[in-house]
Amino acid sequence: MSPRSRKDEHLDLCADDNVAFRGKTTLFEEVELVHDALPERALADVALGTSLLGKRLAAPVVVAAMTGGVPRAEAINRDLAAVAQAEGLALALGSQRPLLEHGARDGYFLRDVAPTALLLGNVGLATARDTPTSRLAALVRDTGVDALCVHCNAAMEAVQPEGTADLRGGLDTLRRLVGELPVPVVVKETGCGLSRRVGERLVAAGIRAVDVSGAGGTSWVGVEALRAEAPMRAVGETFWDWGIPTAASLVQLTGLPLEQVATGGVADGLVAAKALALGARAVGLARPVLHAWAAGGRDGARSFLARVVAELRLACWLTGTASITELGGCDVVVGERLQRWVVPGAPLPARRQGG
Ligand SMILES: Cc1cc2nc3c(=O)[nH]c(=O)nc-3n(C[C@H](O)[C@H](O)[C@H](O)COP(=O)(O)O)c2cc1C
C-alpha cells in the first residue's frame, strides 16, 4: 500500500477515540500540583513565554506531527500553521516521506502562512537511515523547517502491514544527522515513550532534544492493528497498550541534557502543567487537535489551543509560580505508581511533597 493511502487511513482511524490506549494511562493522574492559596500576582501577569530549539514561543505548546503528503493535509496543515503563527505556538509536520519518495507536496510548504512560527520537519528512522544526508538537508531547506524530528516507531512498524521491522543502524544514523544537518535533530517516539537507557544512548550520539511521545494517548500499535489482517491483527491487539506512560518517560529522562517535549495523552492545560512540572520544556498534542480541527476548522483548533494555554496559565497562577519556566521547580505530590519509574540517583526536578 502506498504511503499516500496509508496516511488517509491513519487520519480516518484517528477521527474518534477507538485508537486510544485501553487500560494504560499517561500516569499524569499520579501527579498533583500543590495549591497556593496566596498567589502574589495577577493571573494575567503569569509569563507563559519560553524557548524551544532556540526559538521563542508565546506558550510551550506544539501541535504534534500528524499529516502531510495527501491532498487533505494541505487544508489541515495550513489551518494549523496559521493558528501556530497567530498564537505563537509550534507546529510539527507529519512524516515527509511522501515528499522524499514521490514529490507529494501537500501540507509541507507552510512558510507563507507561518513565516516565523517554530516548524518541525519529520521523517522515520528507517527512512532517515536509507536517505543520504544531502537529500534530508535539501528537504529541511526547501520546507523551511527549524529542526528535523526523526520518529522511532518500532512497535508500530512491527504491526503495520507494510512496516519496516528493521531499525538496525538507527543510532549511527542519528549520529550522522547530528553531525551533518544544519538544524537540530529531535528524536521522537509515536506513543511508546523513551526510557532512561535510550535517553543516555541518544545523549551519547549527540542528540539534545526529544519528544517522548509516551503511552496513554493515541495507541499507534492500535491504529496499525485496526489496519492489519489476521494473524498480525491479533498481535496488535496483544501489544495495544505497549509502551512507557508519558509521565513515566519524563521521570526516566530526568537530569539528562535533553530538551524534552511531552506528547502522548496531553489533552488539556492542567495535564500540560504537570508535564512541565516533571521537567518537560513544552507539550505536544496530536489527536486532540485533529478532533478540534475536524469539529470546527481553523477556529475550532484555535479556540481549543487557546483553552489549553489558558489552563496552563491558571495552573501556574494556582501553584504560585510566576512563569512557565518556574513550573519545573514547583511543589508536586507524586503517587506510588509513578514513583516506581524514578531512576535511582536521578531525583525528580520538581520539589516533591510526600509520595
Ligand atoms: C493522525 C495522526 C497522524 C500522525 N502521524 C505522525 C507522523 O507522520 N509522524 C510522527 O512522528 N508522528 C505522527 N503521529 C503521532 C503523534 O505525533 C503523537 O506522537 C502521538 O499521536 C501521541 O500523541 P496524542 O496522544 O496527542 O495523539 C500522528 C498522530 C496522529 C493523531
Ligand as a Chemical Component Dictionary entry (heavy atoms), coordinates in Angstrom:
data_LIG
# 
_chem_comp.id                   LIG 
_chem_comp.type                 NON-POLYMER 
_chem_comp.pdbx_formal_charge   0 
_chem_comp.three_letter_code    LIG 
# 
loop_
_chem_comp_atom.comp_id 
_chem_comp_atom.atom_id 
_chem_comp_atom.alt_atom_id 
_chem_comp_atom.type_symbol 
_chem_comp_atom.charge 
_chem_comp_atom.model_Cartn_x 
_chem_comp_atom.model_Cartn_y 
_chem_comp_atom.model_Cartn_z 
_chem_comp_atom.pdbx_ordinal 
LIG C1  C1  C 0 -3.476 11.437 12.574 1  
LIG C2  C2  C 0 -2.111 11.313 13.176 2  
LIG C3  C3  C 0 -1.021 11.143 12.351 3  
LIG C4  C4  C 0 0.286  11.036 12.891 4  
LIG N1  N1  N 0 1.367  10.978 12.037 5  
LIG C5  C5  C 0 2.621  11.050 12.571 6  
LIG C6  C6  C 0 3.758  11.177 11.713 7  
LIG O1  O1  O 0 3.627  11.244 10.487 8  
LIG N2  N2  N 0 4.983  11.234 12.295 9  
LIG C7  C7  C 0 5.143  11.185 13.659 10 
LIG O2  O2  O 0 6.274  11.277 14.142 11 
LIG N3  N3  N 0 4.096  11.058 14.480 12 
LIG C8  C8  C 0 2.845  11.001 13.967 13 
LIG N4  N4  N 0 1.759  10.910 14.813 14 
LIG C9  C9  C 0 1.998  10.665 16.258 15 
LIG C10 C10 C 0 1.835  11.930 17.087 16 
LIG O3  O3  O 0 2.760  12.920 16.704 17 
LIG C11 C11 C 0 1.983  11.612 18.592 18 
LIG O4  O4  O 0 3.305  11.208 18.864 19 
LIG C12 C12 C 0 1.028  10.539 19.088 20 
LIG O5  O5  O 0 -0.190 10.531 18.387 21 
LIG C13 C13 C 0 0.702  10.732 20.573 22 
LIG O6  O6  O 0 0.068  11.978 20.787 23 
LIG P1  P1  P 0 -1.520 12.141 21.080 24 
LIG O7  O7  O 0 -1.852 11.209 22.232 25 
LIG O8  O8  O 0 -1.701 13.587 21.425 26 
LIG O9  O9  O 0 -2.251 11.751 19.837 27 
LIG C14 C14 C 0 0.468  11.032 14.305 28 
LIG C15 C15 C 0 -0.664 11.220 15.131 29 
LIG C16 C16 C 0 -1.936 11.357 14.600 30 
LIG C17 C17 C 0 -3.105 11.539 15.534 31 
# 
loop_
_chem_comp_bond.comp_id 
_chem_comp_bond.atom_id_1 
_chem_comp_bond.atom_id_2 
_chem_comp_bond.value_order 
_chem_comp_bond.pdbx_ordinal 
LIG C1  C2  SING 1  
LIG C2  C3  SING 2  
LIG C2  C16 DOUB 3  
LIG C3  C4  DOUB 4  
LIG C4  N1  SING 5  
LIG C4  C14 SING 6  
LIG N1  C5  DOUB 7  
LIG C5  C6  SING 8  
LIG C5  C8  SING 9  
LIG C6  O1  DOUB 10 
LIG C6  N2  SING 11 
LIG N2  C7  SING 12 
LIG C7  O2  DOUB 13 
LIG C7  N3  SING 14 
LIG N3  C8  DOUB 15 
LIG C8  N4  SING 16 
LIG N4  C9  SING 17 
LIG N4  C14 SING 18 
LIG C9  C10 SING 19 
LIG C10 O3  SING 20 
LIG C10 C11 SING 21 
LIG C11 O4  SING 22 
LIG C11 C12 SING 23 
LIG C12 O5  SING 24 
LIG C12 C13 SING 25 
LIG C13 O6  SING 26 
LIG O6  P1  SING 27 
LIG P1  O7  DOUB 28 
LIG P1  O8  SING 29 
LIG P1  O9  SING 30 
LIG C14 C15 DOUB 31 
LIG C15 C16 SING 32 
LIG C16 C17 SING 33 
# 
